[in-house]
């Protein structure tokens, strides 16, 4: 049975897991400003756990297209009170950051996973995490949030994403990180246009050849808005459909805003595949 080691937690990947998103930011595309105070963020975290989240992901810096970077101190001020409030969480808590100093303090503060859109390429990032026991998510992106959607080009988006993730997987392994601590994310919407995103989703099963669990973040994204014509907060149904398509193609973790809806969809998905409601 495949397992993921996340600090003190060991998660079974026999079934797709759901990671609930808590953005402590003023400018995230789907929920910016809703959970800026620690009390609001902790309330949302509790709701997502009650809805069945298997993991939580706390973010203090928006990585949406066009977003500006946040200073280290401000990012820490946003996430550390939330992390402190979740020290006794019954599920692993991930911190979404690319800054080595934030990684170090998050790990000291009880984070069980570091989710890095830059795949630990920043100077000092690997050193910040390698000696810990936290899980690592390595994501593919091209460019940075300010420029990544300005006419991205690929010869073969699936092959190029796989090549990059394989290289980062190998670099992390070489730094001494055990295979059961790693997850990869193809980075939907990060330096990819609508056609690139759809090609990745159609061919997501090819990424299983990397022999690393796949995490997918499709929730409420603009590619779904392009299909449905709906604003981010009205993309729940499209997000669940996309999550199930990703699960069908091998995704092990689904990073979502709408936990309850996704869990219900997965329950039907799992019953269909197992032939049972047990």
Secondary structure, 3 states (H helix, E strand, C coil): CCEEEECCEEEECCCCEEEEEEECCCCCCCCCCCCCCHHHHHHHHHHHHHCCCCEEEEECCCCCCCCCCCCHHHHHHHHHHHHHHCCCCCCEEEEECCCHHHHHHHHHCCCCEEEECCCCCCCCHHHHHHCCCCEEEEECCCCCCCCCCCCCCCCCHHHHHHHHHHHHHHHHHHCCCCHHHEEEECCCCCCCCHHHHHHHHHCHHHHHHHCCEEEECCCCCHHHHHHHCCCHHHCHHHHHHHHHHHHHCCCCEEEECCHHHHHHHHHHHHHHHHCCCC
